[in-house]
Amino acid sequence: MLKRRDFLKAAAVTTGAAAVTVGAVRSFTPEARAGEALPGRWDTAPVVDGNFSSYPPFEKWNGWRELDGDDWKRGGVLRHEVKVRDYALVPTVCNNCEAVCGLTAWVDKETMVVRKFMGNPLHTGSLGRNCAKGYAVQSQMYDPDRIPFPLKRAPGSKRGDGKWVRTTWDEALATIGAKMRATLEQGDELSKKTIMHHVGRPNESGFTPRVWASLGQDCQNSHTNICSTNARLSSVLWLNDDRSAPDWENARLLFLQSSHAADAGHYFQQSAGQIARARQKGAKLVVMDPRLSNSAGIADLWIPAWPGTEAAIYLALAARLLEEKRYDREFIREWWNWQELLDDKAELELLKSRGLLAELPKGDTFEDFEKLLVELYGGYTLQWAAEEARVPLAKLEKLYEYVLYAGDRIASFFWRAGGSGNRGGWMGTGRAGIFLLSLTGNFGGVGALGVEEGRVIAVAGKGGASTQAATPPKVNAWNELSYPPEWPLATYEVSFLLPHLLSDTEWQEKWRKKGLTVPSRLSVWIPRQYNPMWINPDGFRWMEVLKDETKLELTFNPSPTWSETNWFMDYILPVGMSGERHDQHSEPTNTEAWLAFRQPVLRVALEKSGWEPKDPARATLEAHVKAGLGEVWEENELWVNLLFHHVDPDGKLGIRPYWESRQHPGKPVTIAEYYDAAFATLPGLKAAAGEYAKHKSAEAKTDVEKKLAALGERFPCYAYMRDHGAWTEKRDVYQVHKEELHVDEARGVVKVKAPQWFGGAVEYPTKDVKTDPRTNQLYVDTKEGRHVIGVKTREGEQVTGFATPSRKMEFYARWFKDWGWAEYAVPVYPRTKEQRASMVHLVSQVHHSYMTEPNAFALNPIFRLSYNVHTRSVNSKWLMEISQNHNPLWINEVDAARLGFKRGDPVKVRVVDTLSTLESGYFIAMCVPTQGIAPGTLACSHHAGRWRVVEQVEVPGFEKPLGVMGLGAPTAALKESGTTRRLGYVRGVEKLHVTPTKEFGDKGWPFAEFNQDLDNLSWDGLSGVWQNAVHHPHPDPVSGMHCWHQKVLLEKAGPGEKVGDLQVDIQATFKTYQVWRDQLTRPAPGPGGLRRPEHLKRPWVPITRDAYKMNVT
Amino acid sequence: MNAASRHRLYSFFSRLFVREVDDALAEVLEGDFAKALLPAFAEAGPAPRVDLDADFVNLTVVSLVPYESFFRREDAMVESGRANPLADFLTRWGFEADLSAARSLSMDHVGIELELMAVLAQKEAEAAATGAAAYAAKVRAIERSFLEEHLLRWAPVYFLAAARNAKTALYRDGADAALQFLLSDHEGLVKEGA
C-alpha cells in the first residue's frame, strides 16, 4: 500500500519552490499559428490518401518549413536544438543516367544551399522516386574537388604536364571563339568538319544539335557506339525506330536479355518500379545473361546463355511456334512485309544457295510465306539451341511455356551486353528477338513491345521562334571522322575510333585519293562532360592523340569535375550538373509522352527571392557565384554567349541571328525566351501553362510575386516548366503504327514524312494516293519511284504504319540487301562450323568455339552497377562509399578451383583478339569465385578503376590547391616504353580534411560544411582496374558498335603484380582495329552512289542530300 | 489544492524527470519545499551528483522508457513523428513541444506531459486570479481530460517501475511522490467536478 502524502503541506511551502521546468511546452497565439514567421514552427506533415507523403503539396513548394534532418541524425536526446528549415522546392532532373528521373532541390532559403535532393512527384515517369544516384546529386554538388573556376593549361606547358592557371570565362570564350571563327572563315569543305563536339550521355533533347547546325558543322559526335548501336540497329532493321519501348507494367512476361532493368539497367529505376508492379499482378520475369544479376536473382527463370548466342534461342523458339502453328497469323499477314521477300527471287535464290532453303516457294501467297518460314527455321531446334547457348534444355522449354502463356503481352528491352558485347549483336538482340516476339502479335499494344516514336518529346532545338532566325539550314558536308565510309550503315557515329582515324594517315590518304576530303586534324575538340580516354577501349591511343597538338589543335571540356581526359585538356570549363543547368529532356520510359526540365536550382531560388542578374544572358553563372557554388556556368548560356559575342559578333558568318533575341534585337536570347518558345510547340503544355499563368497573376500579393507573375504572363510555358519541372503531353501511347494518315480534306492533300531522314514533311494530292491490292500499302508514284506512305488496315482505315520504307515490320530488310548484306536481310544465325565461317559477321568474337586454351574465357565488362554510371559518379562520396570493392572479376567456382584461384587473389587477365589473333596486354583484377556466373565466362564491370596522377593541383594566385578526384580515384603512375604503356596504382584514396576558403563565401568551395565526414573514409579504391585501356577496339562491321567482350587468358599474377596494374601494346590494338575494318566491313558507296541509305536516322545535325553523295573514283 | 500550488508541484515533478539534476534543481532540492515533499530523500541526505546522473539515465534511458507511446502501442515503439498520441492534443489546445529543451526523442515524454499539466495549472491560476472563472473551469476540464486520456493511462506504471528500479533516494522517493500526486490530483479534479 502506498503511504498517502500530504501534498497540501508541501504545496504550502513556498520557499525553495521556484518554477523549475525546462520550458518544453510552449503555447502559441492563434495569429502566430497562421503565420509563417514564427521561429520554431514547421509545416504539418503532408498526408495523401491517408498516408504520409514525401512531398509537400505543390502550392507550398515556394515556402515549406520542416525539421532539419541532421538534428535527428546526430543522436536525438543529445542534440542541442531542433532547427527548422525554410525551403523552396525547385524541380529539376537527374543527370546521372539516361532515365531522366525528376528531382526537387530543397533549397534552404536562409543560406541558399541545397540541403537535399528528393524526387519530383509531378514527373509521371519517375513518380517522385529516385535511385541512389538521384539522392547523391547533393554530394556531387558539394564535392570538395569540383572545379570552382575556369582552368587553362599553363602557357609554355605541354598537355598532361599538370600545370594549370586560373582564367576567366571571358578569356576562355574569347580565345575559343577566335579559334572557331578563324576556322569557319575558311569556308571550305574541310572547315565544316573540324569543330567537333563529342558528348558522353547527351541528356538533352535537341539544344546542342541546333548549336552545331547553326555553326554549319557536321561535327556533332556521341558516345552511342560504345553503348547501344548494335541494339539500335536491330530495332532499325525491323521498325526504323531507335529502340524498342516496352510496356513493362502491363506485361505477362518480362523478358530481360542482358538488360537488368529490375535492378540497374536502362531506365532504371523507373523500369524497376514498373516491373515490380507487373510482378505483383502475376507477370513472370525471365533474365537471359551469363551473369546472375540482381534481376536474375529475383527472376522466375535465369538463362545463362553464352554471350552472343542469344539469337540461337530466339530462332529456335520461333521455329517451335511456327511448327506448332502457335503464332498470330493475322498480325503477320497484315503487318509484316512478307510479300517483299516472296517477290525478290534473287534473295530467295541466295538463301537457297547458302543452304538455308531447300527449295524456292512455289507461289506468292501468305500460305507460301508460312511454308517458307517453317523451312527456313526448321533446323533451329531447341535441343540445338541449348547446346549452342550452353544452357539446360529444360530452361528453354520453360521459356517457351512462358512465351505461350504471355502471348501478345511480352515486354522486353533489347539492350546492353547482348548487343553491345558481341560482333553481330544486332542480330542477337532485336533482329532475332523481335522476330520471336512479334510472331505472337506482340507489338504496340498494352503490355507489349512498342516503339520509341511517339513517346519521346524533343523540343529543345525548336526555340527558333524566340530568335531572329528560326531554323539553321542543312549542313552541306559529310564528316568521315564520324561516319567513315567503311560503315555506311553505322547506327550512330563510329566515335570510339576517332583517335585511330586521326592517327591512321594511310586510311586518310586512301580515301583522299578516291576524292574525299578527309580531315587529318580537328581545329577544336570539345568532349562535353565526357571522359573518352577512360571509358573507350584502347585508352592509351586516346592519350596519344589528346597530347598531340597537331591533331587536336584546341581542346576544352565543359565539365563539372576533373577526369582522366581533362588532365590532357587545354581548358576545363566548369559547367553544372543535375541541379545547375538547363536542359529539356525526354525518354520513352513508359507508355506516355512526357518531358522534363533540368534547371539551375539555385538560380531559380534566387530569382524567386527577388534577385536579378546583371546580364540576363549570363544569369546562371552570376547566380552560382552569388550562391557560393563558384564560377560554375551551364552549357546553354555558354553556347549562346560564345556564338553571339565571340564566334560571330558582327553576324557576318550568319550564325548570330540564330541566337539573337527576337524580342530584344542586339541582345542574346535568354533562357526564358528560348525555352518558352520551345515548350510552346506542345499544344497541351501551352494550354495548361496559360491557365497557370492566369492563376499565378491572380494570387500574387507581394512585389516579388507580382514580378514573377508578370514574367509568367510573358513566358507562360517557361514559367510552368520552371515551377513544375515536368509535363505529360500524352498518356496511353499505344499502337502508334495505327495512327490515321494526316489528311487535309479542305486542301485535298495528305501530309506525310518524306522518305529521307532529313526530308521533313511532304504533301501529296489525295487523289494521287493509291492502294497496292496485294500488300495494302498506300503509296504515291513520284519521279524518284514509289513512296509508300502508309497502310490500309483490314478495317479499311488509312494509317501511317511503321517508319520503315515499306511502312510494315520488315522481316525482310530489302535496303540491307541493297547495301551489301543480302545474306543477313532476314533473321538468321549460323548452325554449323561451316556456317560460322561464312557468317563470321554474326559470330561473336567470344564465341565458345574460340575458347581453345584451358585458361581461355569470355569476359563481359559491361554490366551496369546500380550506383555508378561510367564516368559520372566519381565525384560523389555517397556513391563511392556504396561501390567500394565492387570491381571484382567474377569467375565460376568450378573454373576457379580448376585454375587454383581463391577469393581476393590477384589474377592476370591477358587480352586476346580472336580475329587478329593479337594479344594486347594484360590487367590484374581481384578474383571472386561465385556460382552466379556461367562456367567459361567472366564478368568485371568497367564502371570502376578510376585513376589520377596527382592528388591536387596548385593554381597560382588561388589560396588552396584544388583536389583531383579525391573521393574515387587512387593515384597511379604511368610508364611508357616504345609502343608499350603501363599503369599501376601507387596510393589509394586517402582521408581529406576540408577547411573553408573565403573566396566564394563561408558555404562556398570547398564546401567544408558538407564535407566534415571526409576524415572518416572507409574505402581506398584499390580494388578496381582500368581494363578499358587493354581492350582491343572491335568495330562491328555493320553497326560500327564497339563489341565490348574480350577473349582473355587467365593466370596467377606474378610476384609484385597487384590489382590495378596493367600493360598494353598500342601497336597491337591499332592493328586489331585495322583488321576488323579491312576484313569485315563492306564500304560505301551504296546504291545511287550514296554514303548511306537516306531513310536511316543520322544523328545529329541535318545535312543536305548532296552531302549523301559519295563522289569517289 | 489551488491551481498555483498544483502548478508548483507539476513543475517540480516535470523537472525531476525530464533532465538530470543541475544547479537550479539542486537548489530546489536543498530547500524546504523538497524536504516537505520528499521526506525519505531528505532523511537520506545528499547524494553525489554523478550517482544522481547515473540513476536518472538508468530510469529514463537505459532500463525504462518514459514515453507514452512505448506503453500504449502494441508494438512498444516510441512514436517520434506526427502520429504521436500527444500531437493532436497539443495542436488542439495551441501548444507545441520543444524537444530540444527536453532532450527528448518525442513529445510524449513523461517530463513534457507533466510540464503540460504545469502550464495548464498556471493558466488556470492566472484565469482565477483575474476572475475569469468560466475560463478557469474550462482549463481545469482540459487538465482532467489530459490526465484521463494520457498521463493516468501509463505514467503510474512507469513511476511504479521507476520507484522499484531507482538506486538513489531522490528518484525512489520522487517517483513514489509523483505517482501519488497524479492520483491525488485526479481525485481532486473529479471531486471538484472539473
Interface residues (C-beta under 8 A of the other chain):
Chain A: L2 R4 R5 F7 L8 K9 A10 A11 A12 V13 T14 T15 G16 A17 A18 A19 V20 T21 V22 G23 A24 V25 R26 S27 F28 T29 P30 R33 G40 R41 T44 A45 F52 D71 W72 G76 V77 L78 R79 H80 E81 V82
Chain B: M1 S5 R6 H7 R8 L9 S11 F12 S14 R15 V18 R19 A24 L25 E27 V28 E30 G31 D32 F33 A34 A36 L37 V61 S80 G81 R82 L90 G94 F95 E96 A97 D98 L99 S100 A101 A102 R103 S104 L105 H109 G111 I112 E115 L116 A118 V119 D176 A177 L179 Q180 F181 S184 D185
